[in-house]
Amino acid sequence: MTMVNDINGKAIEFESALNLMDAELCEQINNEMTGDEDEQWYIERYAQAHADKYDGEEFAPFFGLAW
């Protein structure tokens, strides 16, 4: 189980958050990766991409919202 921090520094399970991510956005992010990134980078990048795609909507797991 891999843990990452949400925007408030609270530990969350990366794999659980990953299950809620938009597959198209994940593919886009995977294509951006160079190999030096970790799960923390990934969830932070995903949160930004999610907001961009969904008119500012916050990705619940990263922003401490109900999921």
Buried (B, 14 or more C-beta within 10 A) or exposed (E): EEEBEBBEEEEBEBEEBBEEBBEEBBEBBEEEEEEEBEBEEBBBBBBEBBBEEEEEEBBBBBBBEEE
